Amino acid sequence: MKNLLKITGLTATACLLGLTSNLVLAQGATTLAGLLDLVENDRIAESAEYVQRQQEFEQNANRQQQILDTTNERIVEQEQTQSDLSDQFEANEIIIRDKRDILRDRRGDLNELFGTLQGVAGDFLSNFENSLISAQFPGRSEFIEEFIAKAGSTIEQLNPEEIERFWFYMQQEVVESARVSTYNADVSLPNGDTVNRSITRIGNFNAISEGEYLSYDGDIGHLQVLPRQPDAGLLSAASALESSTSGFTKVGIDPTGGVGGQVMANLVNFPSVEEQVRNNSGTIGFIIIGVGIVGILIGFLRLLILTLVSIKVRSQLKGGKASKNNPLGRVLLVAESNPNADTETLELKLGEAILQETPALESMLTLIKMIATIAPLGGLLGTVTGMITVFQQITVYGAGDPTIMAGGISSALMTTVLGIVVAIPTIFMHTVVKSRADNIIHILEEQATGMIAQKAEQSANANR
């Protein structure tokens, strides 16, 4: 074991000596004296590098001191400049105050004039912003805003040209409101696209383009096609106005357009009957509509059938051989098949025949009457459920906003209307159909009674 340790130590020493000799050879030293010289040279080189770094640091320190001195000098200069500017600012404040006093004294009565102009311009500004004339002549609102600011300023002063221009704009509004003018401008379509179109402006009331009515919003700055247009008659009249070159053309306008009204836009946006029914009926409303349609169809079907039967019965009344294609003919055939029956027997047989014909004549009358009775009850049910919805919304959201409750109230009222609308025609149909059936039954009973009376008269004559 000791021998193994000695061998390992000798091997490690040999490796270390080999590495050292290789390093010395790499540095150009072949002896220990050469190695000592290399170490000395390295020390001298490091000392020279240290001295160079020290010199650079001292130079940088001197440069930083120079920069600091320059900065302090600039601070002193800026402080002096600030002091001078403060003094100049105070002096300017005094000058401005004196100038304002001089301006106020010189303006004198003009202050009252400028105040009046400012008030009038403020009143006209709201008209100019949403005027159709501003769509044709842009920039008027911006000028009026600057005019108002200048009229109320204590520094600036209106000049005669600006006052004349304001007068021109007021006069232009009056003159153009009585003219029908055509020009080209950008128009926004309902799908969001913007196209350049020929526009016909009817005073300050309405503008039309390619047979469509337009609206104007000063915030947007250009005309827009109304998403929903008036009826076809007004649109055809608008197209006729665009194509006309002289004379008078009848066209529909919004009389409140000149004062910022939107009557036409509100009217065309008002939901139609179909939209109101579709949006406010709910499940109960559609059930009422379905039941009503079924009742009316059954009524028309029964009325058609009874009309054909009535025609055949009246044809049978005019004479001829009894036929099986109508109730009266079948009743007459019963009488003809029992020629030897006594009066009581004949009366019973004819009564039986009439009873057999009655169910066919009165078929589905009960169903029509039931529909006429159920429809208003369905409307009442829809009213109750709609009001329950309203009270639930009030519980959750409160009663501050009426629009929240409008949906439930509309649904409640719409179902009531639908119930009444269905009940009225179904009751009418039931009355007409029942009257037609009763009329046919009355003819059968009348003819049967006549035959019985005739049979009784013949029996009485035979017994004499």
C-alpha positions in Angstrom: 0.0 0.0 0.0 2.8 2.4 0.9 4.6 1.6 -2.4 1.3 2.5 -4.3 1.2 5.9 -2.6 4.8 6.6 -3.5 4.2 5.7 -7.1 1.2 8.0 -7.3 3.1 10.9 -5.8 6.0 10.5 -8.2 3.6 10.4 -11.2 1.9 13.6 -10.1 5.2 15.4 -9.6 6.4 14.4 -13.1 3.2 15.7 -14.7 3.5 19.0 -12.9 7.2 19.4 -13.9 6.2 18.6 -17.5 3.5 21.3 -17.5 5.8 23.9 -16.0 8.5 23.1 -18.6 6.0 23.5 -21.4 4.8 26.9 -20.1 8.4 28.1 -19.8 9.2 26.9 -23.3 6.0 28.7 -24.5 7.2 32.0 -23.0 10.7 31.6 -24.4 12.5 30.6 -21.2 14.7 27.6 -21.2 16.3 28.1 -17.8 15.4 29.3 -14.3 17.2 32.6 -15.0 15.2 33.2 -18.1 12.0 32.5 -16.1 13.1 35.1 -13.5 13.6 37.7 -16.3 10.2 37.0 -17.6 8.6 37.6 -14.2 10.6 40.9 -13.9 9.5 42.1 -17.3 5.9 41.4 -16.6 6.1 43.4 -13.3 7.6 46.3 -15.2 4.9 46.2 -17.9 2.1 46.1 -15.2 3.7 49.1 -13.5 3.7 51.0 -16.7 0.1 50.2 -17.4 -0.8 51.2 -13.9 0.9 54.5 -14.3 -0.9 55.1 -17.6 -4.3 54.3 -16.0 -3.6 56.7 -13.2 -2.7 59.5 -15.6 -6.0 58.9 -17.5 -8.0 59.1 -14.3 -6.3 62.3 -13.2 -7.0 63.8 -16.7 -10.7 62.8 -16.4 -10.9 64.3 -13.0 -9.6 67.6 -14.3 -12.1 67.5 -17.2 -15.0 66.8 -14.8 -14.0 69.8 -12.8 -14.0 71.9 -15.9 -17.5 70.6 -16.8 -18.7 71.4 -13.2 -17.3 74.9 -13.4 -19.0 75.5 -16.8 -22.3 74.2 -15.4 -22.1 76.5 -12.4 -21.4 79.4 -14.6 -24.5 78.6 -16.8 -26.6 78.2 -13.7 -25.6 81.7 -12.6 -26.4 83.0 -16.1 -29.8 81.3 -16.2 -30.7 82.7 -12.8 -29.8 86.2 -14.0 -31.9 85.6 -17.1 -34.8 84.4 -15.0 -34.5 87.5 -12.9 -34.5 89.7 -16.0 -37.5 87.9 -17.5 -39.4 88.2 -14.3 -38.8 91.9 -14.3 -39.8 92.1 -17.9 -43.0 90.0 -17.3 -44.0 92.4 -14.5 -43.4 95.3 -16.7 -45.4 93.7 -19.6 -48.3 93.1 -17.2 -48.4 96.7 -16.3 -48.2 97.7 -20.0 -51.0 95.2 -20.9 -53.2 96.5 -18.1 -52.7 100.1 -19.3 -53.4 99.0 -22.9 -56.6 97.3 -21.9 -57.8 100.4 -20.1 -57.0 102.4 -23.2 -58.8 99.9 -25.5 -61.8 99.9 -23.2 -61.9 103.7 -23.2 -61.6 103.9 -26.9 -64.2 101.2 -27.7 -66.7 103.1 -25.6 -70.2 102.3 -27.0 -68.8 99.6 -29.3 -68.9 97.2 -26.3 -72.7 97.3 -26.4 -72.6 96.6 -30.1 -70.2 93.7 -29.7 -72.3 92.2 -26.9 -75.4 92.4 -29.1 -73.5 90.8 -32.0 -72.2 88.1 -29.7 -75.8 87.2 -28.5 -77.2 87.2 -32.1 -74.4 85.0 -33.4 -74.9 82.6 -30.5 -78.6 82.3 -31.5 -77.7 81.7 -35.1 -75.0 79.2 -34.4 -77.4 76.4 -33.4 -79.3 77.0 -36.6 -76.2 77.0 -38.8 -74.8 73.8 -37.2 -77.7 71.6 -38.3 -78.9 73.6 -41.3 -79.1 71.8 -44.7 -77.7 75.0 -46.2 -74.5 74.4 -44.2 -74.2 71.1 -45.9 -73.9 73.0 -49.2 -71.9 75.9 -47.8 -69.5 74.4 -45.2 -67.4 76.5 -42.8 -70.1 78.8 -41.6 -70.3 77.3 -38.1 -66.5 77.6 -37.6 -66.6 81.3 -38.6 -69.5 82.0 -36.2 -67.6 80.3 -33.4 -64.6 82.5 -34.0 -66.8 85.5 -34.4 -68.4 84.9 -31.0 -65.1 84.4 -29.3 -63.7 87.6 -30.8 -66.8 89.6 -30.0 -66.4 88.6 -26.3 -62.7 89.1 -26.1 -61.1 92.0 -24.2 -58.0 91.9 -26.4 -59.1 91.3 -29.9 -61.6 93.5 -31.8 -64.0 92.8 -34.6 -63.3 94.5 -37.9 -66.0 95.7 -40.3 -65.2 92.9 -42.8 -66.0 90.3 -40.2 -69.3 92.0 -39.2 -70.2 92.2 -42.9 -69.4 88.5 -43.4 -71.6 87.6 -40.5 -74.4 89.7 -42.0 -73.8 87.9 -45.3 -74.3 84.5 -43.7 -77.5 85.6 -42.0 -78.8 86.9 -45.3 -77.6 83.7 -47.1 -79.6 81.6 -44.6 -82.8 83.5 -45.4 -82.3 83.6 -49.2 -81.3 79.9 -49.6 -84.1 78.7 -47.4 -86.5 79.8 -50.2 -84.6 78.2 -53.1 -84.4 74.7 -54.6 -80.7 74.1 -55.3 -78.7 71.3 -56.9 -75.1 70.5 -56.2 -72.6 67.6 -55.7 -71.4 66.4 -52.3 -70.5 63.3 -50.4 -73.4 61.2 -49.1 -73.2 58.4 -46.5 -75.1 55.2 -47.3 -76.8 53.0 -44.7 -74.0 50.4 -45.2 -71.4 52.9 -44.1 -69.9 53.7 -47.6 -69.5 57.3 -48.7 -70.2 58.3 -52.3 -70.4 61.5 -54.3 -73.9 62.2 -55.5 -76.0 65.0 -57.1 -78.1 66.5 -54.3 -81.3 68.5 -54.6 -81.9 70.7 -51.6 -85.4 72.0 -51.0 -84.8 75.2 -49.1 -83.9 74.3 -45.5 -86.5 71.6 -45.2 -85.3 68.4 -47.0 -82.6 67.1 -49.3 -83.0 64.3 -51.8 -80.6 62.3 -53.9 -81.4 59.6 -56.5 -85.0 59.5 -55.3 -84.0 59.0 -51.6 -84.5 61.4 -48.7 -81.4 62.6 -46.8 -80.7 63.8 -43.3 -78.0 66.2 -42.0 -76.1 66.2 -38.7 -73.7 69.1 -38.1 -71.5 66.9 -35.9 -70.9 64.4 -38.8 -70.6 67.2 -41.3 -72.2 65.6 -44.4 -75.5 64.2 -45.6 -76.8 60.7 -44.9 -79.4 58.5 -46.6 -82.3 57.8 -44.2 -82.1 54.1 -43.3 -85.9 53.9 -43.8 -87.5 55.9 -46.6 -91.1 57.2 -46.8 -93.8 55.4 -48.9 -93.5 54.9 -52.6 -95.7 58.0 -53.4 -93.3 60.4 -51.8 -90.2 58.7 -53.3 -91.7 59.0 -56.8 -92.5 62.6 -56.2 -88.8 63.2 -55.1 -87.5 61.5 -58.2 -89.8 63.7 -60.3 -88.4 66.8 -58.7 -84.9 65.8 -59.4 -85.6 65.2 -63.1 -87.7 68.4 -63.6 -86.1 71.5 -65.1 -88.9 74.0 -64.8 -92.4 74.6 -63.6 -94.0 73.3 -60.4 -93.5 69.8 -59.0 -95.4 68.3 -56.0 -93.0 66.9 -53.4 -93.3 66.0 -49.7 -91.2 68.0 -47.2 -90.7 68.2 -43.5 -92.1 71.6 -42.4 -90.1 71.5 -39.2 -86.8 71.0 -41.0 -85.9 74.7 -40.9 -85.9 74.8 -37.1 -84.1 71.5 -36.6 -87.1 69.2 -36.6 -86.9 65.6 -37.5 -90.6 64.8 -38.0 -90.0 62.9 -41.3 -87.2 60.9 -39.9 -89.2 60.0 -36.8 -92.3 59.1 -38.8 -90.4 56.8 -41.2 -88.6 55.2 -38.2 -91.9 54.6 -36.4 -92.5 50.8 -36.5 -95.1 49.5 -38.8 -98.0 47.3 -37.7 -96.2 44.2 -38.8 -93.1 45.2 -36.8 -95.1 46.0 -33.7 -96.9 42.7 -33.9 -93.7 40.8 -34.5 -91.7 42.5 -31.7 -94.4 42.8 -29.0 -96.7 39.8 -29.4 -94.7 37.2 -27.6 -95.7 33.6 -27.4 -99.3 34.3 -26.4 -99.8 36.8 -29.2 -98.6 34.4 -31.8 -100.9 31.7 -30.4 -103.8 34.1 -30.7 -102.9 35.0 -34.3 -102.7 31.3 -35.2 -106.0 30.5 -33.6 -107.6 33.5 -35.3 -106.3 32.4 -38.7 -107.7 28.9 -38.2 -111.1 30.3 -37.1 -111.4 32.7 -40.0 -110.4 30.0 -42.5 -112.9 27.6 -41.1 -115.6 30.4 -41.3 -114.8 31.1 -44.9 -114.8 27.4 -45.7 -118.2 26.8 -44.0 -119.6 29.9 -45.7 -118.5 28.6 -49.1 -120.0 25.2 -48.5 -123.3 26.6 -47.1 -123.5 29.0 -50.1 -123.2 26.1 -52.5 -125.8 24.1 -50.5 -128.2 27.1 -50.5 -127.9 27.4 -54.2 -128.8 23.7 -54.7 -131.7 24.0 -52.2 -133.1 27.1 -54.0 -132.8 25.3 -57.3 -134.7 22.4 -55.8 -137.4 24.8 -54.6 -138.1 25.9 -58.2 -139.4 22.4 -59.0 -138.2 19.3 -60.6 -137.5 15.9 -59.4 -136.1 15.5 -55.9 -132.4 14.9 -55.9 -130.0 13.5 -53.3 -127.4 16.2 -53.9 -129.1 18.7 -51.5 -130.7 18.5 -48.1 -134.2 19.5 -49.4 -134.1 16.9 -52.1 -133.3 14.2 -49.5 -136.2 15.4 -47.3 -138.5 15.3 -50.3 -137.4 11.8 -51.1 -138.4 10.7 -47.6 -141.9 12.0 -48.3 -142.0 10.4 -51.7 -140.9 7.0 -50.3 -143.8 7.1 -47.8 -146.9 8.0 -49.9 -149.3 5.9 -47.8 -148.1 7.0 -44.3 -150.5 8.9 -42.1 -149.9 12.5 -41.1 -148.3 11.7 -37.7 -146.0 9.1 -39.2 -145.0 11.4 -42.1 -144.4 14.2 -39.6 -142.0 12.1 -37.6 -140.2 10.8 -40.6 -139.7 14.3 -42.0 -138.6 15.5 -38.6 -136.1 12.7 -38.5 -134.8 13.6 -41.9 -134.3 17.2 -41.0 -132.5 16.3 -37.8 -130.2 14.1 -39.9 -129.4 17.1 -42.2 -128.9 19.6 -39.3 -125.5 18.4 -38.0 -123.9 18.7 -41.4 -125.3 22.2 -41.9 -124.2 23.4 -38.4 -120.8 21.7 -38.6 -117.9 23.6 -37.0 -120.1 26.5 -35.8 -119.3 25.6 -32.2 -115.6 25.7 -33.0 -115.8 29.2 -34.6 -117.8 30.4 -31.6 -115.3 28.9 -29.2 -112.4 30.7 -31.0 -114.2 34.0 -30.8 -114.6 33.5 -27.1 -111.1 32.2 -26.4 -109.2 35.0 -28.3 -110.1 37.9 -25.9 -109.3 35.6 -23.0 -105.9 34.9 -24.5 -105.4 38.7 -24.9 -106.3 39.1 -21.2 -103.8 36.4 -20.3 -101.1 38.2 -22.3 -102.0 41.5 -20.6 -101.6 39.9 -17.2 -98.2 38.3 -18.0 -97.0 41.5 -19.5 -97.8 43.5 -16.4 -96.2 40.9 -14.3 -93.0 41.4 -16.3 -93.3 45.2 -15.8 -93.6 44.8 -12.1 -90.6 42.5 -12.0 -88.6 45.1 -14.0 -89.7 47.8 -11.5 -88.5 45.6 -8.6 -85.1 45.1 -10.2 -84.4 48.4 -11.9 -86.8 50.8 -10.2 -89.3 53.1 -11.9 -86.9 55.9 -12.9 -86.5 54.9 -16.6 -89.8 54.4 -18.4 -88.0 52.7 -21.4 -87.2 49.7 -19.2 -91.0 49.1 -18.6 -92.0 49.9 -22.2 -91.4 46.4 -23.5 -93.7 44.7 -20.9 -96.4 47.3 -21.4 -96.2 47.0 -25.2 -96.5 43.2 -24.9 -99.5 43.5 -22.6 -101.3 45.9 -24.8 -100.5 44.1 -28.0 -101.9 40.8 -26.9 -105.1 42.6 -25.8 -105.4 44.2 -29.3 -104.7 40.9 -31.0 -107.4 39.2 -28.9 -110.0 41.8 -29.9 -108.8 41.8 -33.5 -109.3 38.1 -33.7 -112.6 38.1 -31.8 -114.3 40.6 -34.0 -114.0 38.8 -37.4 -114.6 35.4 -35.9 -117.8 36.6 -34.2 -118.9 38.1 -37.5 -118.0 34.9 -39.4 -119.9 32.8 -36.8 -123.0 35.0 -37.1 -123.0 34.9 -40.9 -122.4 31.2 -41.2 -125.0 30.4 -38.5 -127.5 32.7 -40.3 -126.9 30.8 -43.6 -127.3 27.4 -41.9 -130.4 28.6 -40.1 -131.9 29.8 -43.3 -131.4 26.4 -45.0 -132.9 24.6 -42.0 -135.8 27.0 -42.0 -136.5 26.1 -45.7 -136.4 22.4 -44.8 -138.8 22.9 -41.9 -141.0 25.1 -44.0 -141.2 22.5 -46.8 -141.7 19.6 -44.4 -144.5 21.5 -42.7 -146.1 22.3 -46.1 -146.0 18.6 -47.0 -147.5 17.6 -43.7 -150.3 20.2 -44.1 -150.9 19.0 -47.6 -151.1 15.3 -46.4 -153.5 16.3 -43.6 -155.7 18.2 -46.1 -155.8 15.2 -48.4 -156.7 12.9 -45.5 -159.5 15.2 -44.4 -161.0 15.3 -47.9 -160.8 11.5 -48.2 -162.8 11.1 -44.9 -165.7 13.3 -46.1 
